[in-house]
Each structure stands twice: as C-alpha cells, then as structure tokens.
Amino acid sequence: MLSLKRVDTRYGGLHVLKGVSLEVSAGEIVTLVGANGAGKTTLLWAISGFVIPFGGEIEFLGQGIRGLPPELIVKMGISQVPEGRAIFPLMTVVDNLEMGAYVRRDKKEIGADLAQVYELFPILKERRGQLAGTLSGGEQQMLAIARGVMSRPRLFLLDEPSLGLAPLLVEAIGGIIREINSRGVTILLVEQNVNMALQMASRGYVLEVGKIVLQGTGEELLNNEQVRKAYLGL
C-alpha cells in the first residue's frame, strides 16, 4: 500500500531523513520506533505532504505522491493524527468531527460514519455539543483519532497517540487502534510506548538519526537485545 524508497528530507536546515526505505502492506499495523529527534514525525510529514523530500520516492497504491499537496493526499486516502492532537479548541466536538470529513461530499455516508464514530467513542457522543478545548487530555486524544477516522482513510498515520496519557487511557487507546485496524484501516504508528506498539504491530522499523537500523516483526523486535536495552529498559 505504501512504499518509501531512499527518502531524504531536510527540515530546519538539518538533514533529517537519510535514505529511508520502508513498506506498509494493506491491513497491517506497522510501527516506527526511535528516540526523540530520530526523524519519526518528519517521516510522517513527508508522507502527508507537509515536508517535501529532496530525494527518493514515496508511493501510495502504486502512485507517486512525493510533492503532492496535503489536501490531495487526504483525498487519496491518507489521514494523519498529529502529535499534540491539534484539535480545534473553540469548536464543538461534533464540529471537529465534521471538519475531519471536510474533503468528502457523500453527506449520507458522512452521517453513517459519524454514528460509527460515536459507537467507537461513546464519550464523544455524550460530549458532542461541548467545546473541544474543555475536554480532558484523554478525551481530546480520542477526538483527534475520531476526527481522522471521519476522512475515511485507507492508511492512518498516528503520531504518539498515547503521549501524556495515564496508563489506563494508554490501554484504551491501544484497544481503539486495534479496533480501527480490524475494520480494514491500515495503520502506520509512531509511538513512545514501544512495548505497546510492538505488541500490536505486524511489523516494525527502528529509526536512529534519520536511518532505518533494524526491522522485523513486532515479536522479533520485542525480543531483540538492542531494542530491549535502548527502548524497554531491559
């Protein structure tokens, strides 16, 4: 579904990604692991069109998307939930959700998807008339994910969805990610909770200083001594 080949990017004058190649197949959860500053968010931005690589190729469903504008990439079926949520705090929950469907014109199906979102996130149905900025941190994260779902993505890019959340909420977010995947959405996940991410991932990549240094199944990486020492504290 997604293929990056030898992708190079600069951001803020720095050479961030250095010949990165990876693949995501339809139906997978693939996780990207790495320390802060490794280039994980820049990689997602490159896929979404917010950073234009100066080298390499990015293909989605066999079509080159490097350099395409973000709104066109969303229309093609890629949606990103950014680190830090980036909800619209002065808009209601339902207005935020409808913004997620901004590029869509199928009004009846948007209504059906909104009903499914409320089924997946019952708390958002309860809070649908509330200003998004007054939600708790966990509720805001759920809203950010739900807003992304409303674009009806084929590929969902999730950037640190558990960041700053209490352990019980982290577990809940993990369950939601699995459920979204079970409904046919392919997921590329950047996640600070390496243990959780690798447990749910079909495959994973380890990114260090802009380069892929390890790859394998989630189980292989969980049992890899280098990963255990660097990211799991074992």
N, C-alpha and C positions, 0 to 999 in steps of 0.2 A: 504493500500500500504506500509506504513512504521509504524513500531512499535518499541518503546523503552520501555524496562521493567527493572526498578530498576537499571539504568545505573550509575556506579560510575567511575569517572576518577580522575587521578592526573596529574597536569601539573606544571612544575617548582617547584616540591616539595610540592605543595598545593593540598589539596583535593577539587577539583573544582565542580564536579557534584556529588550530594549526593542522590542516589536512584531515579533518574529522570525517569518517565514514561510518554509517550505521544504517540498519534497516529495521522497519517495523512491518510485520505482516498483518493482514486483516484478522481481527478477532483477538489479537494479543494484548496483554498488558506488558509494556516494556518500560523498565525503569532506568534512569540515568543517575548515577551515584558520583559524588565528588565533593571535595571541600569547598568552602566559600571562596569565590574568586576563580574557580576552575573553568568557568565558561558555560555552566549549565543553562542559566537564564538566557545568555546570548544565543545559545543554540536554538532555544525555543523561539526567540525573537526572529532569528534568521528564517525559520520555517514559516512563521506568521507574517513575514514581510516587513517587520519593523527595523530590521538590520539587513542591509543588502551585502551579501558576501562579495569579496573581490576575487574569489577563486572557487572553483568547484561547482558541483551540480546538486540541485535539490529537485526531486521528482515526487509527485503525488499522483497515484493511479496512472503512472506511466507518462504523465505530462510534466514538463519543466515548469517550476513555479518560482525559481530564483529571480528576484527583482520585481515580481508582480505586486501590486498594491494590496495592503492588508484586507480591504473590503472585498476584493475579488477572491482572495484566498478563503475568506469566510464563506462566500457563496459556493465555493468548490467543495466545502465540507470539512474545513479545519477550524476548530474553535479553541481558544486558549483562555484558561483561568489564570490570571496573573498572580504572581507573588504579592501579598499585601491586599488581595481581594479587589480593590479598585471599584467598589460598588458606588452608586450614586446616592450619597447620604441624605440629600434633601428631597429625594423622590421616594414614593411608597414602595413597598415590597413588590406589589403587582406591576407597578410602572417599571421597576428594574427588570423584572422577568420579561415584560413585553419588549423592553429595549434589546434583550437577547435575541428576539425574533425580528429585529429591525429590517434585516435584508430579505425577509420572507414575505410572500404575497398570498399565501394559502391560508386565508383567515380561519376557515373551518378547522383545518388541521392544527393551526396555532392554538385554538381553543381546546382541542383534544390533548395536545401536548401540555398545555397549562394544567389540565386536570391530572395528567400523569405525574407532573412535577409535584403537585400537591399531595398525590398519593405517596410519592417517594420522600417528600419533605413535609409531613403533616404540620410541623410548627410554622412553616411559611404560609400555609393556608390560614392558620389562626392569626398570623401577623400581617396578612396581605394588605391591610389598609394603613399599616404603621410605617412611619418614616424609617428608611433603611439604616440611617445613622444611629438610631436609638436601639438597634438590635444588639444582643451580646456578641462577643467575638465569634463564638461557635455558630450562631445563627447567621452572622454576616458571611462566614465561610460557606455555609450551606447555600446561602443566596447567590454567592458568586458562582458556585458549581451549577446551581439550578439555572442561573441566567445563561451559562454556557450551553447547557443542555437544550435550552429553548431555540438555539440556532439550528438544532437537529444535526449535529456533527457526525461525520463518519470517522473522523480522527479527533480525539480530545487531548489537548495538551494541558497538563496540570502542573503548576509551578508551586511547590511547597504548600500543598493543601492543609497539612497538619501544623504548620508553623504557629507557635504561640498558644496552642490549644492544650487544655487539660487532658490527661491520659484517657479518660472515658470518652471524651469527644474525639480524640485521635482514633480510637477504636471504631466509633460510629462513622467517621469519615471514611475509614478503610472499608467498612461494610458497604457504604454508599458507592464507593468506587467499583467494588466488585459487582454490585447490582447493575450499575450503568453498563459495565463491560458485558454482563450476562444478557443485556438487552441488545447486543450487537454493535456496541460502540468500541472501536479500537482506542487504546489509551497509551500515550507516552507520558510517563510520570517522572517528575523531578521531586525528590522528597528527602528531607533531612532525617526522617526516621528510617534509617537504612534497613533495619531489621524488618519492619512492617512492609516496606516497599519490596524487598527481595522475596519475602514470603508470598506476596500476592502476584509477583511478576512471572510471566512466562520466561522472559529473558532479561538480562541487564547488561549495562555497559558502565565501566568506571572511567571517569574523565578526570585527568590530572593536568593542570597547567595547559589547558587547551588541546590535549591529546587523549585519545582513547588508549588506555594502557591494559585494560582487561575486558573480556566479555565472556558470557556464558549463560546458562540457565540460572534462574533465581536460586535454585538449590546449590548449584556449583559455586556461585559467588558467596553464598552464605557460609559455605564450608571452606572457602579459600582463606588460607592463613593471612595473606596480605590484607584482605578485606576485613577479616576479623580483628586484626590488630589496629588497623587505621580507622575503621568506622564503627566497630562494635565494641571496642574496648576490651577484647578478649585475648 
